[in-house]
């Protein structure tokens, strides 16, 4: 059977009434499957199936482990369980608590994003707290579509409002509006039918339209996506086309020209990716084992603070995770040193991204219950403060981090760095950009500095300039004898150039001369950042 959309629906207090209203306006044959994750009393038998069956003619089934999901059916979670979807099969597990909280919506939505990708749809109905917010973020990052019930119709608006505030919701509507919108979406060719290859391109005939679209985004944002990974870009563009009921790229281009704000929405969509605290715990353990001892052993005051750079930092979870494990390691070596002294004198973290919205969230350091669900109780107590909005990183750690907007492919890197953590960023860049970015990171490292990449990333042609320290966790150390790679970050300009501007035949020589002079100054004086006006 060809993949079909699966709609995950999360609900808590007041959610039953909202879901019943939703069903009254849902067509019997939408081609979609619907899975309701309702917060239930674990000590009582559920009567949801019976209640909902009186509301709709669509078959309703309470989930048992191993049920195969089929379109045009409704599946209801069983009480006292957690649920996931794996290869079109619903799996049940014992109810699990995180610091006394049961987060079944986040758990199911995250599995739904992994299993269905761009055919995952998430809906948050009435309820309190924040369950479902992180799940919607995962669905949107996978190319799926998200809905939240509006404040006017929700009996309890806390849960849908949490997801709205996180910026991961596409449509805010009443239950009736959500049902009608889903009915429209189900008819879109991109949702209703599946090409043989999910990674298919938009087609050669549309290449000019794609280039024009990238040009418009570049002019509006200053970021050139021409050399980013094309399959990812095309999926994000198609997602926007589905949202606006457009079937052809040329139609989407026309829509953008008439609605300039759509460029900003597309830009935000392209930059979405899933992050989290201590994601891949073994990788952080590898830093403790292979990197931190080398950075801190016999370190003298004149060596200055440990300097770390996290490019593509998103909303800051990885940045703060590195700070926490580095502080913990330092405490083990100097347990009598107060945290304020350690933070002020020992660690300097630079975190960069091209998204202003992500950087704003990172600077505040405030995260929902779902985001910190993987953080231990001990670390929460030590490094976070409980607030009404969730958990906030303590001020001392926030102050050791400098969050700044930077286009890694365009701007000069930081320098004199002990560690660069660039995990799962290169996978979004095409070969052209990788050939610019890797030399820039090599340039920024100290002669014995370390580089950490994501599990599926590699250095490619530049591997000879690094020593492999940990193959599994992609940790490399810059070779002391490695020749400095030619850096290409000076003088880059991705803005559209006018064809009538004459080009000087002597320009290349001038640019190279300036670059060599910058190279000499940086090497001799370790200037943290440089701007050349010629």
N, C-alpha and C positions, 0 to 999 in steps of 0.2 A: 504494500500500500504506500502511495506517495505521502510524504510528510504533509501534515495538515496543522493549522494553528491550534494551539492549546491555550485556553484562557484560564489563568489562575486568578481566583477571586478571594481576597482576604477580608474577613469581617470579624467584628467583636461585638461589643454592646450596641444594640440597635441595628446590627447587620442583617438579622433575619428579615426584618421588615423591608430593608433596602433591597435585599436579594430577591425577595418575593415580588417587589415592584419591578425590578429588573427583568424577571422572568415573564411577567405579563406582557412585556413589549418585545420579547425575543422571538424571532421566527423559529418554527420547528426544525427547519433544515437550513442551517447557516454554514454547514461544512466545518464547523469548529467543535471542539470538545471543551467542556467547562468543568473545572475542578474547584469546589468550594472548600476553603480552609477557614473554618469558623472556630473561634475560641470556644471550647466546650468545657463543661464541668467534668473533670476526669472520673468522678465517682458516680455519675448517672448514665443510664442508657440514653443514647441519642434518638430523638424522634424526628430529626431533620428530614429524613427521606420521606416519611409519611406526610409531613406538613407541606413540603415542596411539591410532592406529587399531586396535591390538590390544587396547586397553582398553575401547573404547566402540563402539556401533553408530551413534552420531551421526557424520555425515560430517565429516572433518577435512581442512582445506585449508591449505597454506602460502601466505601472502599474496603476490600479485604486485600491482604498482601498478594501481589502477583497479578492483579487485575490489569488486563490489556485495555488501553485507552482507545476509544473509537469516536469518530466524529458524530455530532448530533446526539450526544448523551451528556448527562450531568453526573458528576461524581462528588460525593460528600465525604469528608474526612471522618474517620471513626474517632470516638472519644478516647482520651488518654494515650494518644499516639503522636508520632512525628511522621511526616510523609515526604517522599521524594519520587521523582519520575526518572526512570533510566531506560532508554531505548523503547519508549512508548509503553512501559510497564510501571504501574504504581507500586511502590514499595513502602511498607509500614515498619516502623521501629518503635521501641518503647519511648514514651514521653521523656524528654530531657529538659533539665532546667539549667539556666545560666544565671548564677547568683539569685536563685529563687524565681527567675522569670522564664516563662515558656514562650518561645519565639517561633511558632510553627509556620507563620506566613513567610518570614524571611527565609527560613530553611527550604520551604517548598519552592518559592520563587527563584532562589539561587540555583536549585537543581533544574528548574524549568528553563532557565536561561542557558544552562550548560547543555541541556538535552535538545531543546528546540531552536535555540539561536534566534534568528530573525523571525521565526514563527512562534515566538513566545509572546504572550500578552498578559499584562498584569493589571488587576483592578483592585483598588483599595476602597472599601465601603466603611460605613460608620464604625467607630470604635475609639478607644482611648489609648494613650501611650504612642509608641513608634514602631510597633511590629509591622513589617512590610516595606519600610523605607529603603533598607539596604537591598532587599529583594528586587524592588522596582529599579534601583540603580543598576543592579546586575542585568536585568532584562533590557533596559535601555542601552547599556554598553554592548550587549549581544546583538543589537539591531532590532529588538522587539519594540512593542508599543505599550504605553502605560496610561492608566486612567485613575482618577480619584473622584470620589463623590464630593459635590460642592457643599459648602457650609450651610446653605439655606435648607437643603433637604436632609442632611445628616443629623441624626438624633444626637450623636456624639462626634464632634469633628476633629478630635485630637489626632487620631491615626491618619486619616487622609491629609490633614493639614501638615503633619510632620513630613510626609512624602512631598507635598507641594513645596514646602519651605526648603527642602533639600535640592530642589531643581530637577527632579527626575520624573516629573509627570508631564505627559503630552496634552491630555485633555482633562479639564475639571468640569464635571457635568452632574446632572441628576441621574438616578438609576435609569429612568426612561431614556434620557439622552445618551447614556452609555450604551444601552441596548441598541438604539437606532444607529449609533455611530459604528458599532461592531458589525451590524448588518451591512452597512455600506462598505466597510473595510473588507468584509469577507468576499465581496464581488470583485475586488481589485485584482488584476491579472497577476501581480507579483505575489499576492497571498493565495489566490484561488488555484494557481497552477505553479508547478515547480520545474525549472529547467533541469536538464540532465546533469549539469554541473553547477553546484551552488556558487562556485567561485567564478561563474561566467563573467566575461567583460561586457561592457555596454555596447560593444560592436564598433568596427572600424568606421562605419558611416557616421557614428556619433562622436568620433574623436574630436572634431573641430568644436562641437558643442561643449564637450568636456573641458577642452582647453579654455574656451571662453568663460566657462563657469569658474575655473581655477583663477583666471585673470580677475574676475569680479571679486572673488574672495580675497585675493592678494591685495587689490586696491583698497578694499574695505578694512582689512585687518593687518596688513603688512606681512602676512605669513603665506609663503608659496607652497602649496600642496602638490605641485606638479610631480615631484620626485618622491612623494610618499607612497606607501604600499597601495597599489591601485585597487586590489580586491576589497580591502577594508574601506577605502574611500567610496567605491561604487555601492557597497552595501549601505553605507550611511546616507548616500544621496538617494538611493531607492527608498529608504525608510521615510525620508522627508517627502518623497513623491506620493507614497501611500497616504501619509497624513493629510495631504492636500488633494487627494483623489486625482492625481495626474499620472498618466500612463506613458508619456514620452518625455525624454530629456529636454527636447526643444520647448515643450510646454512648460516644463519646470523653469527653464531659463526665462521664458516670457513672464512667468509668475514672479520670479525674483526681480526682474526689471520693474515690474509694477508694484512690488512690495519689498522695498529695500531692507526692511527689518528681518526678512527671511535669511539674508546672508549671515546675520549674527546668530540665528538659530542653527543654521547649518554648521557654522564654525564651532559652536558649542557641542553639537552632536559629534563632529569629527574628533574632538578632543576628549570625549568621554572614554574612560577605561576604568576597570575595576581595580581598586587598591584596598589595603587593609593593614591593620596593625599586625606585625610579626608574621606576615604572610610568608609561608615556607620557613617554618621555625628552624629547620636544619641549616638553612643558608645563614641565618643569624648566628647559629652555633659555630659555623665555619669561620665567620669573622672573629669570633672570640678565640678560636683555636689558632688560626693562621695569621691574622692581621694585627689584632690589638697588641699581642705580646711584642711584635716587631716595632710597632709604633711607639710604645711606652717604655720598653726596656732601655735603661740607661739614658733616658731623655733628660736633657739639661734645660735650665730656664732659658738659656739663650736660643734654644731650638724653637721657642715659641709654642703657641697652642697647637693641638692636633687640628688640622684643617681638613674638613670634609665637604665634598660637593655632591649634591643630589640633583642632577638635571631631570626635567620631566617629573617634578615632585608632586603634581596633582594637588590633592587637598591635605597633604602633609603627614599622612599616617606612616609612610616609610621613613620620613625624616625624623619624626619623634621616636620611632622604634629604634633607629640607630643611636640617637641620643641616649635613650634609656639603657640599652645594653652596653654602650660605651661607659656611661656613668657607673653602671653596676660593676663593670670590670675594674674601673679606677678605684672604686670603693674597696674592692677586694684587695687592691694593692696598697691603699692608704685609707684604711677604714676610719681613722680619726679625723679625716679632712671633711669639713662641713660642705654641704652641697653648694652653697653660694660661692665658696672659694674655688671648688672644682669647676663650676660652670663659668666663672669669670676668667679663670686663668688657664684652663686646660683644653677647652673645646670651642671650636668656631665652625659652625655649619652654615654653608651656603646652599640654599634651595631655590631652584629656578623652574619656571614654567612659562608658557605663552598665554595661559588663561588667567585673566584678571580675577574672574569669579572664583576659580580654584585657589588662587593665592590669597584672596581675602578670607576664605574659609580656613586656609592653613594657618594664617597669622593669628586668627582668633583661637584656633585649637580646641573648638567645642564640637563634641561628637555625640551621636545618639547612643542609646543603649545597645542597639544592634551593631553599631560599628565597633564598640569596645567589647563585644561578647567574647572575643578570643583572648582578651587581656586578663591575666591572672588577678585574683582578688588582692594579692600582695602588691602588685604593680599599680593597680587602681588606687589603692590607699596611699601609695608612696609618691606617685607621679601625676595624679589627677585630683581635681576637686569636683565634688558632686554639685551640680546646679539644676535649676528647673528644666533646662533644655537638654540635660544629659550629663556628660563628663567633660571637663575642660583640663587640658594640660596645665600643670602648675606654671606660674609666671617665670620662675627661674629658668626653666627649660625653654620656654618660648623666647626668652630674651637672648639665649645663646644661638638662636637661629635667625638668619637673615633671609627673608623670602623676597625674591625680586623677579620681575618679568624679564625673560630672556629667550630669544630664539636661538637655540643651540646651533642650528645650521648657518646662522648668519652673524651672530655676535661673538666677540672674543671670549675665550674661556677664563675662568679664574686660574690663578697660578700658585706655585709653591704648595701644592696639595698633597696631603698624606694618603687620602682615600677618595675615590670617586665611585659612587654607587649608581650605576646606570642600568637598572634592571627593567627589562621588558619595554624599552623605548626603541631600541634598534629594530625590533620586529615590525614597527610601523613605518620605517624608513626604507626607501628603495636604495639600490646600490650606489647611485650618485651621491645621495646624502650621507650614506654610511662612510663613503670615502672622504667626506669633509669632516664628519663628526669624530671619528676615531682618531685621526691625527690631532684634532683640537684637544681631545681628552689626554692624549699622550703628551702633548705640549704642556698641559696644565699640571701634570704630576711632578713631584719631586723626583730626583734620579732613582730613588728606591720606592716610589709611591705605588699604591695598589689600586687596581680597577676591578670592580665586580659587575658582571653582566647577568642577564636573566638566563634561566635554564636552557632555553632554545636559541640563544644568541651566540655568536662567535666573532672573532676578530678578523676572520678571513685572511686577506693578503697581508694584514699588518701583524700577524701572530709572531713573526720573527723579532718584533720589537718588544715583546713581553715574555716573561717566564711564566709558564702555567703552574699555579700553586695548588689549586683544587679543581680537578676536571669536572666533578659532578656539579659543583656550585659556581663554576665559571669565575674563579678568582685568579687574577693575574697580577704579576709585579713587573713594573717597568725595568728593563735591563739597564744596568749602569752604563754599559758600553754602547747602548743603542744610539744610532745617529738620530738627531732630532728630525722628526718627520716634517716635510714641507707643509706649513699651515696655510690655509686659504681663507682665513676669516677676516682679513683686512680688505676693505674696499668693496665688499659684496653689497650688491643692491638689487633686490628682487622686484622693485617697482617697475611698472611698464615703461619702457623707453620709447620715445617718439622716434619714428623711423627717419624723420627729416633731420635729426640732429647729426651733424658731421662728426666723424670719429677721427681722432688724431692718430697719425701713424706712429708717434712717439709715446703714446699712452702706456702700452705694455711695459716699456723700459722704465718709465717713471714709477709705475706701480710696484715693480719688482725692487727698485731702489729703495723706495719707502719701506717696503716690507722687510728688507734686509736690515735697515736701520732700526726698525722696531724690534726685530729679532735680537739684535745685538744689545739693545738697551734692556729688554726683558730678561735676557739670560744673565746679564751682569748685575742687575739690580732687583730682580724678582718683583717687578711692579705688579700689584694685584690685578689691576685692570687698566686698559689703555684706550684712548680715543685719539685718532689722528685726523686732523683737518688739513686737507691739502688744497 
